[in-house]
Amino acid sequence: MRWDGIYVETAAVVPGERETVAEAIAAGRYDAEEAARTRQRSVAVSRDRSAPELAVAAGRAALARSGHRAADMRLLIHANCWYQGLDFWNTAAHIQNQVLGHGDAIAFELRQMSNGGMSALDIAAGRLAAVPATEVALVTTADRFAEPGFPRWTADRGLVFGDAGTAMVVSRRGGAFRLLATAAWSEPWLEGLHRGDEPFLLSGAQAGPLDLVGRKKGFLRRHPSEEVTARNEAGMLTAVEDCLGQADAKMADMAVVVVPFFGARLSALQCLDPLGITPGTTLQDWGLTIGHLGAGDQPAGLARLIEEDRLVPGDRVLLVGVGAGFSWTCAVLEKQ
């Protein structure tokens, strides 16, 4: 979709405290050989704030930076991947209450896994374009991958999970970045990669520590890894190429490409090599200090670019979201 008059005014990220890989290896929580493959140096760990509290902090920071009043906001979308601190409650309504403090807005909670922040941006743009009364929206994400339920260092291979809240203010009133285009694609055949052979349970209380490695092994016993790789790559490239085409742009036009904050080897295999880009075009170096933030990698990356203030007007940024399921949502933005 090509957009006209939609902007990401600002963004904010509130990460947890850094825990170094050296500390995790010394404590027996992380394998040294895996660390050499990922080249992860540290990861953001929230020791005292839940995921909703991180989202509230990021939302307040983004709202303050935007200069808007809370009363201006007419839409809030909160995306996440993992446990939000309580069962059977409305996380988005809590963030709405704590950040906006009024009911003259509609709030949604979105579960699109690690593609959640990007999918929320796409949906927010659509509502801003379609509903005249909605001029400003707040998109938040937050995940806290706390042990023992989520063993952040070993739940998966090729990446380490970090804790953070993020927020973006999206509007029709101008801002730091103009949203040129978005595009999305999905490949539901891959949903079993994160389900494996595990049975459906009556409640989360019955579940043990998450083991994504085991689930993937279960799926790969029934499906060739070559097909998994091919479908994964094709899905991402379909979304990226569609988005670039909608924006009348090429990959070479991008000043920065924000891909998921995977470890170095996995990022090269799944993102950089298929896209034909180098780590220097991305925020990989920073990502290797905070880890994969669930639904928040791309909003966090945008916040980082705003804080660094290294882009000049006319520079273009490609955001690439990848979520289990699988789904991909991309966006091209232009610095104002």
Phi, psi and omega per residue, in radians:
M1 nan 2.295 3.063
R2 -1.649 2.326 -3.055
W3 -1.916 2.608 3.092
D4 -2.297 2.119 3.083
G5 1.376 0.413 3.065
I6 -1.983 2.355 -3.047
Y7 -2.311 2.578 2.846
V8 -1.687 1.833 -3.029
E9 -1.198 -0.780 -3.134
T10 -2.830 3.041 3.127
A11 -2.636 2.771 3.140
A12 -2.527 2.626 3.044
V13 -2.355 2.367 3.089
V14 -2.160 1.654 -3.110
P15 -1.521 2.852 3.004
G16 -1.287 -3.110 3.125
E17 -1.304 2.623 -3.114
R18 -1.336 2.312 2.941
E19 -2.025 2.197 -3.035
T20 -1.381 2.702 3.065
V21 -1.102 -0.659 3.120
A22 -1.020 -0.703 3.108
E23 -1.141 -0.730 -3.124
A24 -1.168 -0.691 3.106
I25 -1.144 -0.766 -3.133
A26 -1.091 -0.551 3.142
A27 -1.506 -0.009 3.125
G28 1.367 0.269 -3.122
R29 -1.630 -0.226 -3.072
Y30 -2.460 2.517 -3.078
D31 -1.552 2.343 -3.091
A32 -1.110 -0.663 3.130
E33 -1.175 -0.692 3.085
E34 -1.137 -0.677 3.105
A35 -1.066 -0.651 3.121
A36 -1.155 -0.595 3.131
R37 -1.288 -0.728 -3.090
T38 -1.380 -0.520 -3.036
R39 1.075 0.360 3.066
Q40 -1.144 2.380 -3.135
R41 -1.825 -0.575 3.106
S42 -2.803 3.040 3.140
V43 -2.543 2.583 3.128
A44 -1.403 2.190 -3.102
V45 -2.224 2.109 3.098
S46 -1.598 1.946 -3.089
R47 -1.614 -0.353 -3.037
D48 -2.273 -0.036 -3.138
R49 -2.175 2.346 3.088
S50 -1.281 2.989 3.085
A51 -1.032 -0.827 3.114
P52 -1.065 -0.626 3.108
E53 -1.155 -0.652 3.065
L54 -1.132 -0.699 3.119
A55 -1.129 -0.736 3.121
V56 -1.075 -0.786 3.132
A57 -1.069 -0.759 3.127
A58 -1.176 -0.723 3.125
G59 -1.065 -0.757 3.112
R60 -1.124 -0.692 3.136
A61 -1.128 -0.787 -3.139
A62 -1.146 -0.701 3.122
L63 -1.084 -0.761 3.132
A64 -1.109 -0.714 -3.134
R65 -1.188 -0.520 -3.066
S66 -1.291 -0.459 -3.071
G67 1.460 -0.030 3.107
H68 -1.370 2.728 2.922
R69 -1.449 2.656 3.067
A70 -1.004 -0.561 -3.129
A71 -1.132 -0.322 3.135
D72 -1.269 -0.428 -3.038
M73 -1.296 2.260 3.120
R74 -2.079 -0.003 -3.127
L75 -2.630 2.406 3.025
L76 -2.357 2.252 3.048
I77 -2.165 2.193 3.119
H78 -2.000 2.149 -3.120
A79 -1.966 2.524 3.135
N80 -2.755 2.938 3.119
C81 -2.009 -0.548 -2.877
W82 -2.245 -3.049 -3.020
Y83 -0.965 2.329 -3.094
Q84 -1.805 0.347 2.998
G85 1.746 -0.411 3.117
L86 -2.585 2.628 2.991
D87 -1.517 2.629 2.949
F88 0.989 1.023 3.014
W89 -2.667 3.012 -3.040
N90 -1.862 1.731 -3.117
T91 -1.087 -0.731 -3.101
A92 -1.093 -0.669 3.122
A93 -1.147 -0.638 3.090
H94 -1.105 -0.793 3.123
I95 -1.125 -0.702 3.080
Q96 -1.013 -0.795 -3.120
N97 -1.135 -0.749 -3.046
Q98 -1.368 -0.546 -3.080
V99 -1.728 -0.819 -3.085
L100 -1.587 -0.726 3.088
G101 1.232 0.355 3.101
H102 -2.586 2.837 -3.087
G103 -1.767 0.086 -3.140
D104 -1.482 0.799 3.133
A105 -2.705 2.739 3.050
I106 -1.903 2.365 -3.071
A107 -2.115 2.353 3.128
F108 -2.171 2.567 2.919
E109 -1.864 2.295 -3.018
L110 -2.077 2.260 3.080
R111 -2.041 1.626 3.101
Q112 -2.160 0.438 -3.132
M113 0.939 -2.441 -3.026
S114 -1.251 -0.093 3.038
N115 -1.624 0.117 -2.988
G116 -1.109 -0.779 -3.129
G117 -1.094 -0.699 -3.138
M118 -1.253 -0.713 3.104
S119 -1.107 -0.664 3.108
A120 -1.125 -0.693 3.087
L121 -1.060 -0.782 -3.140
D122 -1.072 -0.795 -3.130
I123 -1.162 -0.731 3.129
A124 -1.066 -0.740 3.121
A125 -1.049 -0.725 3.137
G126 -1.098 -0.731 3.138
R127 -1.226 -0.668 3.092
L128 -1.064 -0.686 -3.129
A129 -1.279 -0.516 -2.999
A130 -1.671 -0.435 -3.039
V131 -2.030 1.806 -3.053
P132 -0.968 -0.575 -3.111
A133 -1.262 -0.276 3.129
T134 -1.686 1.816 -3.127
E135 -1.864 -0.421 -3.086
V136 -2.397 2.375 3.137
A137 -2.303 2.656 3.070
L138 -2.031 2.176 3.069
V139 -1.933 2.152 3.105
T140 -2.123 2.715 2.968
T141 -2.413 2.708 3.015
A142 -2.912 2.391 3.010
D143 -2.526 2.498 3.048
R144 -2.268 1.859 -3.032
F145 -1.585 1.285 -2.985
A146 -1.536 2.414 3.020
E147 -1.361 2.690 0.142
P148 -1.538 -0.223 -3.082
G149 -1.069 -0.633 3.118
F150 -2.181 1.739 3.089
P151 -1.310 1.587 -2.935
R152 -0.984 -0.556 -3.049
W153 -1.441 -0.425 -2.995
T154 -2.219 -0.046 -3.094
A155 -1.052 -0.558 -3.130
D156 -2.431 3.021 3.087
R157 -1.989 2.600 3.081
G158 1.566 -0.116 -3.134
L159 -2.755 2.803 3.054
V160 -2.218 2.472 -3.030
F161 -1.618 2.309 3.140
G162 -2.028 2.771 -3.093
D163 -1.782 2.341 3.079
A164 -2.967 2.716 2.904
G165 -1.897 2.532 3.079
T166 -2.341 2.823 3.083
A167 -2.682 2.562 3.031
M168 -2.298 2.402 2.996
V169 -1.749 2.075 -3.089
V170 -2.003 2.322 -3.044
S171 -2.687 3.078 3.011
R172 -1.839 0.298 -3.021
R173 -1.914 0.165 -3.106
G174 1.670 2.964 -3.128
G175 2.871 -2.932 -3.060
A176 -1.132 -0.646 -3.087
F177 -2.303 2.380 2.987
R178 -1.592 2.280 3.115
L179 -1.445 1.990 -3.106
L180 -1.518 -0.753 -3.055
A181 -2.823 2.708 2.959
T182 -2.374 2.768 3.069
A183 -2.706 2.600 -3.116
A184 -2.417 2.685 3.114
W185 -2.639 2.664 3.113
S186 -2.407 2.702 3.099
E187 -2.402 1.465 -3.047
P188 -1.155 -0.280 3.075
W189 -1.017 -0.462 -3.095
L190 -1.505 0.002 -3.067
E191 -1.070 -0.530 -3.124
G192 -1.189 -0.221 -3.135
L193 -1.109 -0.511 3.104
H194 -1.831 0.162 3.081
R195 -1.942 -0.689 3.105
G196 1.066 -2.403 -3.139
D197 -1.775 0.155 -3.039
E198 -1.273 2.451 3.108
P199 -1.349 2.770 3.018
F200 -1.329 2.416 -3.058
L201 -1.858 2.865 3.110
L202 -1.314 -0.536 3.112
S203 -2.776 2.842 3.121
G204 -1.132 -0.361 -3.133
A205 -1.118 -0.353 -3.141
Q206 -1.461 -0.205 -3.016
A207 -1.462 2.555 3.015
G208 -1.625 -2.966 3.093
P209 -0.991 2.458 -3.102
L210 -1.132 2.358 3.130
D211 -2.314 1.482 -3.139
L212 -1.214 -0.526 3.105
V213 -1.069 -0.793 3.120
G214 -1.115 -0.710 3.124
R215 -1.097 -0.761 -3.135
K216 -1.143 -0.664 3.084
K217 -1.069 -0.705 3.103
G218 -1.065 -0.739 3.127
F219 -1.174 -0.722 -3.087
L220 -1.271 -0.279 3.018
R221 -1.200 -0.401 -3.102
R222 -1.858 -0.270 -3.044
H223 -2.370 2.410 -3.114
P224 -1.166 2.384 -3.118
S225 -1.088 -0.529 3.137
E226 -1.098 -0.670 3.133
E227 -1.238 -0.661 3.094
V228 -1.042 -0.831 -3.138
T229 -1.090 -0.767 -3.103
A230 -1.131 -0.764 -3.137
R231 -1.179 -0.675 3.121
N232 -1.076 -0.843 -3.132
E233 -1.137 -0.752 -3.106
A234 -1.113 -0.673 3.135
G235 -1.111 -0.805 3.135
M236 -1.103 -0.808 -3.107
L237 -1.128 -0.606 3.093
T238 -1.070 -0.823 -3.139
A239 -1.151 -0.756 -3.117
V240 -1.117 -0.845 -3.094
E241 -1.134 -0.656 3.091
D242 -1.120 -0.766 -3.121
C243 -1.121 -0.806 3.117
L244 -1.080 -0.700 3.116
G245 -1.114 -0.734 3.111
Q246 -1.093 -0.566 -3.129
A247 -1.537 0.020 -3.052
D248 0.927 0.841 -3.059
A249 -2.346 2.904 3.064
K250 -2.154 2.826 3.119
M251 -1.005 -0.637 -3.126
A252 -1.132 -0.315 3.132
D253 -1.387 -0.221 -3.018
M254 -1.425 2.173 3.061
A255 -1.263 -0.622 3.133
V256 -2.490 2.488 3.013
V257 -2.129 2.046 3.140
V258 -1.693 1.860 3.092
V259 -1.825 2.924 3.131
P260 -0.965 2.599 -3.101
F261 -1.462 1.137 3.032
F262 -1.405 3.007 2.983
G263 -1.156 2.895 -3.002
A264 -1.038 -0.798 -3.074
R265 -1.202 -0.807 -3.131
L266 -1.135 -0.673 3.116
S267 -1.085 -0.715 3.116
A268 -1.115 -0.782 -3.072
L269 -1.199 -0.750 -2.993
Q270 -1.666 -0.388 -3.042
C271 -2.177 -1.052 -2.966
L272 -1.145 -0.888 -3.108
D273 -1.092 -0.839 3.104
P274 -1.064 -0.586 -3.126
L275 -1.471 -0.226 3.138
G276 1.251 0.639 -3.137
I277 -2.150 2.931 -3.132
T278 -1.916 2.818 3.106
P279 -0.970 -0.559 -3.121
G280 -1.127 -0.365 3.102
T281 -1.409 -0.255 -3.054
T282 -1.878 -3.034 3.041
L283 -1.836 0.548 -3.066
Q284 -1.009 -0.728 -3.083
D285 -1.027 -0.730 3.095
W286 -1.229 -0.724 3.127
G287 -1.012 -0.552 3.134
L288 -1.302 -0.018 3.051
T289 -1.847 -0.255 -3.078
I290 -2.116 -0.388 3.138
G291 1.538 3.111 3.135
H292 -1.372 2.091 -2.997
L293 -1.647 0.519 3.129
G294 1.116 -2.089 -3.098
A295 -1.358 -0.060 -2.921
G296 -1.898 0.138 -3.064
D297 -1.016 -0.827 -3.036
Q298 -1.259 -0.798 3.032
P299 -1.042 -0.663 3.088
A300 -1.106 -0.730 3.110
G301 -1.089 -0.694 3.109
L302 -1.145 -0.711 3.083
A303 -1.069 -0.695 3.123
R304 -1.085 -0.754 3.137
L305 -1.118 -0.664 3.117
I306 -1.165 -0.749 -3.122
E307 -1.168 -0.655 3.131
E308 -1.279 -0.468 3.130
D309 0.921 0.775 -3.097
R310 -1.731 -0.118 -3.137
L311 -1.615 2.693 3.103
V312 -2.032 2.749 3.127
P313 -0.898 2.333 -3.108
G314 1.729 -0.352 3.075
D315 -1.108 2.480 -3.134
R316 -1.992 2.544 -3.098
V317 -2.214 2.339 3.046
L318 -1.871 2.151 3.044
L319 -1.801 2.259 -3.093
V320 -2.117 1.966 3.103
G321 -1.759 2.419 3.138
V322 -2.340 2.157 -3.110
G323 -2.312 2.507 3.074
A324 -0.954 2.440 3.140
G325 2.518 -0.719 -0.180
F326 -1.784 2.652 3.052
S327 -2.452 2.657 3.131
W328 -2.324 2.312 3.021
T329 -2.323 2.283 -3.099
C330 -2.154 2.737 3.094
A331 -2.530 2.485 2.982
V332 -1.943 2.209 3.112
L333 -2.141 2.686 3.132
E334 -2.155 2.241 3.130
K335 -1.149 2.329 -3.117
Q336 -1.675 nan nan
